Amino acid sequence: MITQPSSKPRFIRALAAPSAALTALLLAGCAGAAAPGTAGAASTAPDSEASRPAAKEAQGPTPRLVLTHDGGITVLDAKTLKPVGGAEIDGFNRLNPAGDGRHVLVSTGDAFRVFDAGSWSEPHGDHSHHYAGEPRLTERAFEASKSGHVVRHAGKAVLFSDGSGRVESFDTAGLAKALANGLPETDVYTAAEAHHGVAVPLEDGGLLVTLGNDESRSGAVVLGPGKGQDRKEIARNENCPGVHGEAVAAHGTVVLGCENGMLIYKDGTFSKVASPDKYGRMGNQAGSEESPVILGDYKVDKDAELERPTRISLVNTDTATLRLVDLGTSYSFRSLGRGPAGEALVLGTDGGLRVIDPATGKVTTTIKVTAPWTESTTWQDPRPTLFVQGSTAFVTEPDARKIHAVDLKSRKVLKSAVLDVVPNELTGVEG
């Protein structure tokens, strides 16, 4: 369920360079579609020097938060929670970190737009130089038909277009340098059928891609190292109805959510952890490289307009076992996160951020963060959202137009700020 596909030809929107904190959205040129297995070619004209934001050297990394709101994107300094810029952009847009600590990919429906958060670090011998400048929505965009999930793993970012089944991947390390002259060289694989799916790059150069069409989704296939359609199938599992979402656990283990459990890909083979209920959906997950346990939601009412579950799932990928934990409060699909040591985090509708030991399922702490809230039945509507950066958990509170920073070490709210906008999606860059 991503924004509706554009009915227009495959043109790419572009922006004029920002001259103030907020920029106006303009229409610019287009580019032809890249053939499968070749480099993407959308929006390749180099950014002009005048369009590049001025940046000053900083004493250290300057982490930033990026949030969407009605009509635009706002960027906050993650340490002070003060706004440092943003951009205007129409419609409902989704945010995806590009994986290079600087850029965010914005799913707009007909493209993955490149947003520069304006903060980055550059290696220099045995140390790094750090820079901070004005954020901007760049002229760069990857073409898409119903732009969907972006997954970062194994040094790559993979973009999935729900409307075409196009799977486009690139190395994240060289993204900033490539954007100076166009877009990075990409590898393109096209799924057998278009569907609301996801693809995960693997450590050995392989690629995991979901299976489905516009009516149903059934599982996933793993393709070996290679380029485009030349990749060879090495594993397949079609016992994952309604496959949705992905997460990576310790040792590079990849999981996918199913309507009857969770699918695990590890050491070259698939395995399945079944739900105790006939319909037991784990469609949203949060993983950590520090833990073999995956945190997931758990829903049992297939016909509900909006189920408000109180149980979460903890799937141990080492033992292929499932633990269900009743939190005594409901939560939303934007409530799940992981701490720096792999601890499971769940933001409840009672306003409490629960810290959970993933090995035992014990709630070790509940941190009061927001006022009690009710989840909207419209999934695109703003709702409290959890985003973790380092040892800080950031939580939005749309009803109060606030954002809160929670220290996961002291387990206290460090700082709160009132925003000029109603926050919706939330992500960030390390700087």
VENZI-V782701 format. One record per backbone hydrogen bond with DSSP energy under -1.0 kcal/mol. CO is the residue of the C=O (numbers start at 1). NH is the residue of the N-H. E is the energy in kcal/mol with one decimal. If there is no record, write none. Layout:
BEGIN
((CO/NH/E) (CO/NH/E))
END
This chain:
BEGIN
((9/11/-2.7) (21/86/-1.5) (23/88/-1.9) (35/38/-1.9) (56/132/-2.2) (63/78/-2.2) (64/429/-2.4) (65/76/-2.5) (66/427/-2.5) (67/74/-2.8) (68/424/-2.5) (69/72/-2.2) (71/89/-1.5) (72/69/-2.3) (73/87/-2.3) (74/67/-2.7) (75/84/-2.8) (76/65/-2.7) (77/81/-3.0) (82/77/-2.8) (85/75/-2.8) (87/73/-3.1) (94/107/-2.5) (96/105/-3.6) (101/431/-2.1) (102/117/-1.9) (103/98/-2.5) (104/115/-3.1) (105/96/-1.6) (106/113/-2.7) (107/94/-1.7) (109/146/-1.8) (109/147/-1.4) (110/144/-1.5) (111/108/-2.6) (112/142/-2.2) (113/106/-3.2) (114/138/-1.9) (115/104/-2.6) (116/136/-2.4) (118/133/-3.8) (120/131/-3.2) (122/129/-2.9) (124/127/-1.3) (127/124/-3.8) (129/122/-3.0) (130/58/-3.3) (131/120/-2.0) (132/56/-2.5) (136/116/-3.0) (140/114/-2.1) (142/112/-2.4) (145/163/-3.2) (146/162/-2.3) (149/160/-2.2) (151/158/-2.4) (153/156/-2.0) (155/172/-2.0) (156/153/-2.3) (157/170/-1.9) (158/151/-2.1) (159/168/-2.4) (160/148/-2.3) (161/165/-2.6) (165/191/-2.9) (166/161/-2.3) (167/189/-2.8) (168/159/-3.3) (169/187/-2.4) (170/157/-2.3) (172/175/-1.6) (174/178/-2.3) (175/179/-2.4) (178/181/-1.7) (187/169/-2.4) (189/167/-3.1) (195/197/-1.4) (198/210/-2.0) (200/208/-2.7) (202/205/-1.8) (206/202/-2.5) (207/223/-3.3) (208/200/-2.7) (209/221/-2.8) (211/218/-1.6) (211/219/-1.0) (216/213/-3.0) (217/242/-2.5) (218/240/-2.7) (219/211/-2.9) (220/237/-2.5) (221/209/-2.8) (222/234/-3.0) (222/235/-1.3) (223/207/-2.6) (227/230/-2.2) (228/231/-1.2) (232/224/-3.2) (235/222/-2.9) (237/220/-2.4) (240/243/-1.3) (241/259/-2.5) (244/257/-1.4) (247/255/-2.7) (250/253/-1.2) (253/249/-2.9) (254/265/-3.2) (255/247/-1.5) (256/263/-2.8) (257/244/-2.1) (258/282/-2.2) (259/280/-2.0) (260/275/-2.3) (261/258/-2.4) (262/273/-2.7) (263/256/-2.2) (264/271/-2.3) (265/254/-2.1) (266/269/-1.7) (269/266/-2.5) (271/264/-3.0) (273/262/-2.5) (281/299/-2.1) (284/297/-1.8) (286/295/-2.3) (288/291/-1.5) (291/250/-2.1) (292/317/-2.5) (294/315/-2.5) (295/286/-2.7) (296/313/-2.9) (299/281/-2.7) (301/304/-1.1) (310/327/-3.0) (312/325/-2.4) (313/296/-2.8) (314/323/-2.2) (315/294/-2.8) (316/320/-1.6) (316/321/-1.2) (321/316/-2.5) (323/314/-2.5) (325/312/-2.4) (330/349/-2.7) (332/335/-1.8) (334/386/-2.4) (335/347/-1.8) (337/345/-2.6) (339/342/-1.8) (343/339/-2.7) (344/356/-3.1) (345/337/-2.0) (346/354/-3.2) (348/351/-1.7) (349/373/-2.6) (351/369/-2.9) (351/370/-1.7) (352/348/-2.9) (353/367/-2.7) (354/346/-1.9) (355/364/-2.3) (355/365/-1.3) (356/344/-2.4) (357/361/-3.1) (362/357/-2.7) (365/355/-3.0) (367/353/-3.2) (378/381/-1.8) (385/396/-1.9) (387/394/-3.6) (389/392/-1.7) (391/408/-2.8) (392/389/-2.8) (393/406/-3.0) (394/387/-2.4) (395/404/-2.7) (397/400/-1.2) (397/402/-2.0) (398/401/-1.0) (401/419/-3.9) (402/397/-2.9) (403/417/-2.3) (404/395/-2.4) (405/414/-2.5) (405/415/-1.3) (406/393/-2.8) (407/411/-2.0) (412/407/-2.7) (415/405/-3.1) (417/403/-2.0) (425/68/-1.8) (427/66/-2.6) (429/64/-1.9))
END
